Amino acid sequence: MNKQQLAAKIWESANKMRSKIEANEYKDYILGFIFYKFLSDKEVKYLKENDWTDKYLPHLKEDDHEIVESVRKNIGYFISYENLFSTWIDKGSDFSADDVMVALSAFSRLINPSHKEVFSGVFATLETGLSKLGDTSGARTKAIRDLIYLIKDIPMDGRQDYDVLGFIYEYLISNFAANAGKKAGEFYTPHEVSLLMSEIVAHHLKERKEIRIYDPTSGSGSLLINIGKCVARHMGNDNHIKYYAQELKENTYNLTRMNLVMRGILPSNIVTRNGDTLEEDWPYFDENDPVHTYNPLYVDAVVSNPPYSLAWNPEDKDTDPRYARFGLAPKGKADYAFLLHDLYHLKPDGVMTIVLPHGVLFRGGEEGMIRRNLIEQNHIDTIIGLPANIFFGTGIPTIIMVLRQKRSNDDVLIMDASKSFEKTGKNNTLRARDIKKIVDIITARESVEKFSKVVSRDEIRANDYNLNIPRYVDSSEKPESWDIYATMFGGIPEKELLELHEYWEAFPNLRGALFSPVNEAYYSLSVPHLKESILKHPDVTAFISRYASAFETFEDFLHSELIEKMQTLVMTGEEDILCEDIFARLAGIPLIDPYEAYQLLDDDWKQIEIDLEMIQMEGFVAAKQVDPNMILKKKDGKDQEVQEGWKGHIIPFDLVQKTLLPDELAAMKSREEQLAGIPGEYEELLDELSEEEKDNKDFVNAAKDAFVPAVVKKLLKEKKEEPEILSLLKKVDTLINREKTLKKQVKEAAAELHLRTKTTIETLSDESVLELLRLKWITPLVENLNSLPQTCINVLTAKLEALCNKYETTYAEVEQQIADTERTLIGMLDELRGNEFDMKGLQEFKMLLEGE
């Protein structure tokens, strides 16, 4: 299975195993065991690269001081054979919870002194929490055994596998965060927010050969890792990135270290600290000798998502160099304390991004003074308003603030991206198109109506240094208004037609072809069929033709990139290459939103990338493989994984059937359609019953239950003397038999087609594989992109239809319709008869209708 399927399977099983343990705690156990497996597998890999074989591994013992020192020197730690993760698995029923405690204790004892900072205490949370996995030793053993069996298939022994491991680790953290409520914010920044910050930083640092990046509230370390991945895409060598991380909570600090190590980052490039960022400035000292090792560190990038509006103690901090230039944050809100700490550690040519609540933009007092100083000293570069409810555990709206130590310009780019999201469960999520648009606007530093504005320092001064986004960017939707004249007399106001100016600019002759002037300010529709007239207009057909011409060679381009280069393609930058090509083709074509096109690319790229990874890791033959289709089924009250047929490792069964087995597929679908029509035939037979027979519960229930055969047989015996009923029941009996036959045929045809598909995939020629990959990767993307012009035209048509309908009926016509209805109703009242009181009531009602 691919990494997404494996991650989803682990999460689903882990969530079921969690029982009553809080998600925020349970994550520490499963993630801790994943890390231990990683370290075990890494040691075995190192040994096998140095002439060890499986035969000699049992000799890997702690009392062999020479081998212990050799392993510790090269990988930073030592794990004996009896404590290896693989040994735990091999023990089977002989494994016990005590094996884990012994192993973790030995690991702590055998860390190389040079790697103490990276590994010391990294399993502390796991060790202290194991008791929560069961009330007895047996219960704990079972829970731990279930956990280690759950993760035993995660690949961890190759460079490519770092990505698989990292993906699964991030997937689990993200899902635990979604289930951890307010505690989620302690350890997780949503991936999309992290990616946005990463892209901003990476663009700034892309020309550098070596960089240092720092997160003073590192959580799980995912934000740092994403920054590193984005920067490495431009640098080409991720071993030239040094990571600094500080985290206050010990269990979260351990997550940071695990996450960094498991991504294949060299231990020498990992510098971490478990401590309070605000109380003790860091990084600038050696933990063992802080007084004599003062050496302030300045980094290329600082990224952080600190706890919002945290209470802190600013006493005795007025001489702290971090705050001396700008001022002290108030006691009740540490937001600016974190920001100034980050800024202090930034190189003159560095960049920082920080997530903060909106209040930092407009609150007064000490915060207002700090904000004024930051603006006057020209450090605030960009402010991005994020959608509400984007972080797990809190619905408050937040911002990303981008700051620099030195800037050539003195304006501030203010952006309102609060409406740029899609709903995902309970939370809002930034889409790929939103992230790219934000990054592109920051790169170009441009004002976009309803979205962003480059604001001068003088304008900010005029607003008393208030940076509240709505003061500068009005992203509100225009409220619907009604034209009084058009409402009374009809016609379409020219001012409302002009609101569609972008369409009239793209189709300069279309408006005149659709609408005729009634007077100098109002128009009427001059064509009988609006949609048809739009589609046939030369401007519109030329637009469609121009788009088609621009993308005429796109399919060939995709083929050369994805099919011809699939074995050697560097996937980290390939989506950017495809995006640049799409944007170049769209240049000069009006109305089409390039970011909508990018979203279509990104949606498809996710699956393409998975397939390419498997082909590059497993070889081209992977496309000719099938896998057991494993599903969970209830057995004896428990979920058990069982095989239900097969599925393509890369090539989907349904694609093979539609492409290579169309006749067999059509035959099966035909039988399925016949079977689906039988309930309707039962209903038709039911309608043949007389009303008397329909009152017979046996008949009705038999019909509703598809004429249960036993009931039919019974009725056939009872109704021998009634020819009509007998004839009907014989028809039912025939229908029952036909249904049984069809069900059997459909089942046999489905099974036969399934096995035929399996054989077809396993015996595919190379040419057929390439064609199927084209149909899976390229055809859907090309078709989706080709639909954009029609989508655009449909939007215009809908807008114009709504505008025409809006003023189609005048107020006078509405009044006339009301009057006509009242007259009709009065006439009907005159025909009613009743007692004295009824007639008095009706007379009063008539007077009301007549307006008396």
N, C-alpha and C positions, 0 to 999 in steps of 0.2 A: 504494500500500500504506500501511497505517497505521504509526504510529511503532514499535509492537512488531514488526511484520513487517520493517520497514526495519532496525531495530536487530539483529534476529536474523540477517537476511541479511548485514549487514556483519560481525557477529561470526563467523559460519560461514565466510565467505570469508577474513577476516583470519586466523583460526586456521589455515586451510589454507595461507595464504601465509607463515605465520610460520617454517616450516621448523625450523631448529635454534636459533633465537634464543629465549632465555628469555622467558616471558610478561611478567615484571617489567620487562624492557628494551623489548620490542616495543611495549608499551602507550605508551611515550614517543614512539615514532615516529608511530603512527596518531593518537594524541590530539593530538600537535603539529601534524600536517597538518590535522586537523579545525579546530584553532584558527586556523591560517593562512587556511584557507578562510573561516572566520567573519569574520576581520578584512578580507579582500578583499571579501567580499560586503557587509559593512557600509559600506565606503568607497564602493562602487558605488551602494548604496542612497542614501547621503548625497548623492552627486553628482547622481543622477537627481532627487532632491527639490529640487535647486538648478539646474534647467534644463539639466543635461547629458543628452545622448542617446547611444545606442550609437555613433552616427556620430562623436561628438567624443571618445569615450573614448581612442582611440589617441593623442590629443594630450596625454594625462596623463603628463607627463615630469618627471624630477627637475630638469632645467635651467630649468623654468618656476618661478622662485622665488616668484612671487606666488601661484600655485595651491598650491604646496607649503605655504606658510605658512598659507594659508586652510584647507586640509584638516587640517594638524597642529593648528591652533588649535581646530578644531571637534570632531575625533574623537581627537586625541592622537597620531596617527602619519600617515605617508604611504607609499603603495605605488604605484609607477609602473605604467602600463598593461602594460609588458612583464613585470612581476613579479606581476601579478594571478593568482590561482588559475585563473580562467576562461581566461586567456591560455595558461597551461600546458596546459589541456585542449584548446584550439583548435590548439595546435602539433602535436598528434598525434605522428607518428613523429619530428618534428624536436625534440621535447622531450628534454632531457638532465638528468642529475643536477647538472651545473654550474649550470643555471638556478635550482635550489633554493638552492645555496650563495650565488650572487650576490644572490638575492632576500632571503635571511635577513640577509646582511651589510648590504644597503641598508636593510632595516627597522630594524636596530639603530642605524644612523647617523641615521635621520630621525625618531626619536621626539621628540615635543614635550617640552621639559625639565619641564613641569608634570606629565607622565605617566610620567616616568622610573621611579618606584617601581612602577608597575603593569606596565610593558612591558619595562623594561631587562633583558636577559639571559633573557627568557622562552623563547627558542628555543635556549638554550645546550645543553641535553641533546640536542635534535634535531640540531643542527649537529655536535656531537662524535660522535654515534652513527651518522650516515649511512654511515660506512665499513663498518659491520657488516652492511649490507644487501646486500653483494656484494663479491667479491674483485677485480672489474674494474669499470671505469667503465661498461661495457655492462651488466653484471649489476646494478649499483646503479641505473642508469637504468631498467631493466626493473622492478625491485622497487618503485622510487618511483612509476613510471607506474601500476603495478598498484594501489598504495595510493591514489593521488589519484583514479583512476577508480572505485575502490571507494566513496569517500565523496562523490563529486561530486553525488549526488542528495539529500543531506541539506539540507532547507530551512533557511535562516538569515536571511531578509531581512524578517521581519515579527515583530510583538510576539507573536503566537500561536506563531510558530516557535521562540521561545526555549524553550518547553516541549518541543517535539519534539527540538530540539538537546540540551537538558538531559537528556531521557530517554535518548537514544542515548548520550550521554557517560557517564551514570551506569551504563547497561546494560553498556557496554564495560568500564568500570572494575571493576564487580562481577564480570564474567566473567574478566577478567585476574586479579583477586584470587583467584578460585576456582582458578586454574591456577598461581598464583605460590608456593604452599606457604607456608613461614614468612615469606617476604618480604611477603606480602599485608598483614600487620599494619602495615607501614610507611606504607601509603597509604590504607587503606580500613577504615571502620567499617561493618559490614553495615547495609543500608538499614533493616531492621526495628528494630535497636537505635537507630540514628540517629533514626528516627521516634518511638520511645518517648521518648527524651530531649527531642526537639523538642516533643512534646505536653505534657510536664511543664513545660517552660519557657514555652511559649506560653500555657498557662492562667494562669501567674503574671503574665505581662506584657500580657495581652489588653486592659487598659484604657488603655495608654499610647499617646501620640501619636508619640513619637520614642524610639528605643532604640539602644543600642550593644551588640553581641554580640562575643565574643572567644573564639577557640580557639588556645591556645598550642602545640598539637601538631596542626596543621591537616590534615596528610596531603593528600588530594586536595581538601579543602574541602567535601566532601559534607555533613558534619555541620553546618557553619555554614549551608550553603544550605538544608538541611531545616528548621533552626530559623527561618531567615528566612521561608520559605514558610508555616510554621505560624503564625508571629506575624502575617504580612501578612494572613492569612485573617481575623484579628480587627481589624487596624488599617485595612484597606482601602487602604493606600498603602505599597507596598514601597520607595518612594524615601525614606522616613523611617527607614530602618534602615541603620546604619553597621556595617561588618564589619571586624574586626581579626583578622589571622591571622599566626601565626608557625610556621615549620617549619625543622627543622635540615637535612634532606637537600635539596640543591639541586634535584634532578630532581623530588622530591615537592613542593617549594615552588613550582616552576613549574606543576605540576598545579593547585595551589590557585588561583594567579592566573588561569590559563586558565579554570578552572571558574567562578570568580566573575564574570569579565568576560562569559563566554558566556551567563550567565543573565540578561543585560540589566541587571545592577547598574551603576549609574553609577560611573565610575572615581573620582569624588570621594568615594564611599562605601566605597571599598576601601583599606584600610591594611594593608600586609603587610611581613613581615621574614623574611629568611633568616638564622637564627641560633639559638644555644643558649638556650633558655628559662631553664634553671636557672643557667647561668653569668652571663648578663647579663639582668637584669630588663628587661622590655619588655611593654607599651608605656608609656613615660614620657619618651622622648627622640627627638630628630631624629637619624637615622642619621649625618648629616654633622657633627653637633656634639653628641655625647651629654653632654659635661660641662656645657655652658651651657644645655641645654634640659631640665633636670630638671623634669618636670611629671607626677606620677603620674596615670595614667588609671584612672578607676573606671567600670565598665560595668554595664549592666543584667543581663547574663547571661554566664556563662562556661561553655563546654562543652568537654570534652576526653576523649580516649581515648589517654592517654600510653602509652609502652612500659612493660610490666609489670616491676617489680622491677629497674629499670635501675641499674647501678653508677654512682655519681656521687661528686664530691669535695666534702664539706661543710666543708673547711678554710676558715677566714676568713669563714665565712658566719654566724657567731653574732651579728654586728651587723646583718645584712641585715634590713631591716624586714619582709620577707615571713615570716621565721621567728622573729623575736625573741619574739613573744608565746606561741608554742606549743612551740618546740624544733626541733632539727635531725634530719632523717631520717638513719638509719644509712648508712654509706658503701656498703654492698652493695645497698641498696634505696631507690630514689628516689621510691617511690609517694607518701609524704606530702610530699615536697618539691614535687611537681607539685600536689598538693591545696592546700597552703598558698599556693603561688604564685597559683593560681586564686582562692582565697578573698580574698587580699590585694587583688585588683583588682576586687572586687565592691562595688557601691554598698550602702549600708545597707538599701535595699529591693530589692536584687537577688537573683538565684537562680543557683545553679551545679549542674551535673550532671557527674559524672566516672565513668569506667569504671575499676575497679581489681580486682586479684586478691583473693580471699577473705581472704588472710593479713592484710590491713590491719585486719580486724575483731578479731583475737585475738592477733597477735604481741606479745611483750612488749618490754622494754628501752626504747630511745628512742621506738619507735613506740607502745608502751603509754602512755608519758607524754604524747605528742602527742594520742593518742586521748582520754585523760582530760581534758586541757585543752580540747579541742574540745567535749566533752560538758558540762563544767562551765561553759564560757562560752557554751553553748547554741547551737552552730552546726550540729550534725548534725540534719537534719530527717527524712530518709527513707533507708532502706537496702533495695535490691531485689536479691534473689539471682536471677541469671539462669541459664538452662539451661547445662549443660556443652556444649562443642563447638559453640558458637554463632558463634565468630569463625573466619575462615579462617586456617589455619596453626597453630592452637593449640587443644588440647582442654580447657585448664584452665578450671574454673568461675570466673566473674567476678561482680562486683556493679556496680550503679549506685548511687552515693551522691549524695544531694541535700543541699546545704548552703545556709544563708542567713547573712547578717551579723546581722540582728536578727529575732527571732521572739517572738510573743506567748505561745506555749506552750513548755513545757520537756520534753515527752516526745519519743520517737523512734518513728516508724512503721517497723516491720520486716516485710518481706514476703519470702516464699519462692515465687518464680515459677519454680523450677528444673524443675518438671514441666509448665510451660506452653509447649509447642512441638509442632511436627510435624517429622518427619524429611524432609529435602530432600537427596537424594544422600548425601554423607558428613557433612553438617552438620545441626545442628538449627536450626530457624527459628521465631521468634516469629510467631504468627498474628495477624491483625487483631483477633480476639476477645481474645487475650491482652493486646495493647497497650491496648485500650479498657478492659478490666477493671482493669488496673494503674493507669491514669490515673484512672479513676473512683474507685477506692479511695483513691488519694492525695488527690483532690479532696475526697472525703467524710471522709477521715481516719478510717477505721473498721477495727475488728477483724473478720476473717472466719475462721471455723474452718478450720484446716488450711492457711491461706493468709497471713494477716496479723495483726499485733497491735500496738496502740498501747502502747508500753512506757514506764513512768514512769522518771524519772531515778533515783529511789530503788531501783527494781529493778535498774537498770544498775549502780548503786553496789554493791548487794549481790552482784552478779556480778563485782566488781572491774574494772568498765569493759570487760569482755569482751562484744563485740557479735556473737559467732558466732551465726548465724541459728538453728540447731537448739536453742539454749538458750531461745529465746523462741517459736518457731513450729515445731510438730511436724507436718510434712506427710507423714509416713510412712503407708503403707497399713496398716490393721489386719490382722495375720496371721490366717489362717483357723484357727479352733478347732473342736473337736468336743466336743459334750456327751456325757458318759459315760453318763448315764441313757438318753438318746435312742438312743445307739449300742447299748446292751444291750437296751432294751425297746421302742424305737420311739417315735413321736410327734415333734412339732416343738416345740422349746423356745420358750417365750414371749419370752425375752430376745433370741432371734434374730429373732423376728417384730417386736419393738419397734425393732430396728435400721432397719426400714423406716418409721419413724414419720412421715416427711414425706408418704408416700403415704396413711397412715391418717388424717392430718390433712386431706389433700385429699379423701379418700373416707371419711368417718367411719363409714359403715355397711358398707363392703366387707369388712373383716376378719371381722366377725361372720357375714357371709353365706358366706364361704369356709371358715372353720375352726370346729370345735367343740372345747370343752375336754375333755381326757381326765382331767385332774386340775387342781390349782391352778397348775401350772407348765408343763403340756404340752398341745399341741393336735393335732388330726388334721384332714386335709382332708375336708370334708363335701360336696363337689360332685364329680360324675364327670368333668366336662370343665372344667378350670381356665381355660383361655384363653377359652372361650365364655362362661363364667360372669362373668369380669371384663368382657368387652366388653358384655354385656347388662345389667350392674348399673346401676341408676338414677343412682348417684353418678357413674359413669364416663360415661354418655351425657349427663348434665347438664354435666359438665366439657367434653366435646367440643362440645356445643351452645354453651356459654358462650364458648369460644375462637372458634368460627365466628362468633358474634354480634359479638365484638370486632373481627374482621377483615372483617366484612361489607362495609364501605365502603372497604377498603384498596385494592382494584383501581381504584376510581374516583379515589381520592387519587393513586395513581401515575400514572394517565392525565392528571390535571390538572397534575401536576408535570413529568412527562417528555415527554408527547406535546404537550400544549397550549402548553407554555413552551419547547419544544426550541430555538427560535432565539435566545432571550434568557436562557436559564438560566445562572446563575453557578455553574459546576461546582465551584469550590473549596470551597463550603460546602454543596452539595446533599446529599451523603451524610449529613452531620450532620442535615439537616432530615428525611430519610427515617428515619434511626435514631431520632431523637426521637419521631417518630410511632409507630414500631414499639414502642418502650419504653413509650410512653403506653398503647397498646392492651394491652400485656402486664401493666401495673400491676394488681395484685390477682389475677392468674391464677397459681395455684400450679404448682409442678413444672417449668414451662417455663423453661429457662435463657435469659435475654435475650441473653447473649453468644453463644450458639449461633445465635440468630436474627440477631444482628448479623453473624456470619460468613457466613451465607447471603446477606445483603444485600451484604456487601463482595465476595464471590466474583462475584456477578452485576454489581455496580456497575463493576467493572474493564472489562468489555466494553461496558456501556452508555455509560460515559464516553468510550471510544474512538470509538464511533459518534457521540455528540453532538458531540465535537470536530470530526469530519469534516463533519458537517452544518452546524455553525456557521461553519467555515472555507470550505467549498466550496459551501454552499447546499443547499437541500432537494433539488435535482436529483441530488445525490450518491447518494441512495438509489435512483435509477433507473439507476445506472451499473454496468457490469461491467468487470472487469479481466482481462488475460491471466493465466492460471494458469501461472506460471513455475516450472519444476522443474530440478534438476540431473541430467544424464544423462552417462554415460561415452561419450566419443567419442574414438577414437584414444588411449585410455589416459588421457584428461583429462576432468575434470568441465566440462561446458558447460551453460549455462542455455538451456533451450529451452521453448517454449510447449506446454502440454498442455491445451487447452481454455480454458475461461473460469471465472471465479468472481465472485460478487457483490461489489461494492465495499463495500456495507453489508449488503444483504439476502442471506442464504445461499441457495444453490441448493436445498438439501434442504427448507428451509422453504417456498419457493415451490412446489416439486413436491408436497409434502404438502397444502398449502393450496389452491393454484389449479389443479394438474394431477393430481388424485388418480387419475383413470381411467387416464391414460397411465402413471403410476407403478405402479399395480396390475398393469397388463398386462405391464410389463417385469419386475416382481417374480415374476409367475406363471411366465414363461418361465425366469427364473433358478432358480426352485425346481424346475421340471421338469429343467433341466440338472443341478442339484445332485443329483437323484435317480438319474441314469443310472449312476454307479459302483456303486450298490446293485443295479441290474438286472444289471450285469455279474457281480457276485458271485453272484446267484441263478442265472444261467446256468452259472456255474462249478460250482455245486453239483449241476447235472444230469449232470455227467460221472461216469462210473464210476470206481472206484478205479484201474483199469488206465489209463484215459485221464488221470487226474490225475497218474499217474506219468510221463506224456509231457511232457517239458519244453516242447515247442513249445506245447502247449495251455495249460499253466499260465502260462508267460511271456506268451503272447498275452493271456490273461485279465487278468493283473496290469498289463499295459501298455495296458489298455482295448482289448484285441483289435486290435492293430495291423493295419490293413486288408491290408497286403501278406502278413502271416502267414495271415490268414483266407483270402485268395484261394488261397494255396498249399495250405492244408489242404483247401479245397473240392475242389481238383483231385485230391488224394491219396485222399480218402475217399468217392469216388463210390459204391463198392460197399457202404458202410455207411450205411443210411437214417437211423438215429438220430443219428449224428454229423453227417450231411449236414443234417438238420433243425435241429440245434443251431447249426451254423455259419451257416445261413441267418438264424436269429434274431439271431445276433451281427452279421452283415452289415447287417441291417435296423436294428439298434440303433446301429451306427456311423454309418449315413446319417442317422438321426434326430438323433444328437448333433451332427453337422456342421451340420445345418439349424438346430438350436436355437442353437448358438453364433453362427451368422451372424445369426439373428433377434435374439438378445440384444444383439449388438454394434450392429446397425442401430437397434434400439429405444433403446439407451442414447445413441447419437449423436443420434438424432432428438429424444429427450427433453431432452438437454443443450442443443441449439440452440433448442428450443422454450422452455426455461427462460430462456435468454439473451434471446430476443425478448420474453418475458413481462415480465421485469424492466425492459427498456428502454422498454416501452410501458405501464407501470403507471399507473393513475390515482392522483391524490393520495390519494383515499380508501383505495385498496388499499395504498399505502405505509404510511399511518397504521395500518391494521389489521395489516400484517405486522410493523411495529415494535412494536405492542402484543404480538403473539405472541412476538416475539424478546426483548423487554425485560421485559415485565410478567408474562406467563403463567408462565414458569418460576419467578420469584421467589415469586409468589403460591402456586403449587403446592408449592414447597419449604417455605414457611412453614406452609401448611395441613397438612403432614405431621408437624409437630412433636408435636401431641397423641398421634397414633398411635405415634410413636417412643417417647414417654414411657411409654405403656401397654405397649408391647412390652418395654421395659426392666423394668418391674414384673413382667410375666408371666414373663420369663426368670429373674429373681431368685427368684420364688416356686417355679417349676418346679425350679430348682437346689436350693432349700431342701427341698422335698418329696422329691426324689430322694436327697438327702444322707442322710436317716434312714429311707428306705423299707425297707431291708433291715437287720434287727437282727443283732447279733453272733451270737446263738443260731441264727438262720436261716443265717448264713454257715457256722457250725460244722456244722449239719445237712447243708448242701449238700456240704461237704467229706467228711463221713462217708458220705453216699449215694454220692458219687463213688468213694470208696475201696472200698466194698462192691462196686460195679459192676466196678471194675478187678480186684478179687480174684477175682470170679466168672469174668472173662475169662481171668485167669492160669491158673485151674484147667483150662481147656480147651486150654491149650498143651501140646505134646509136644516132646521133644528128647532129646539124649543125657544121660548121667549128670551131666555137669558143668552142662549147661543147666538141668536140673531142680533141682540144688542151688542154683544162682543164683536161680532163680525162687522157691524156697522161702524163701530169705533175704529177698528183696524183699517177699514176702507177710507175713513176720513184722514187717518195718518198717512196712508199711501198717496192720497190726493193732495196732501199738504194743507189740509184745513185745520 
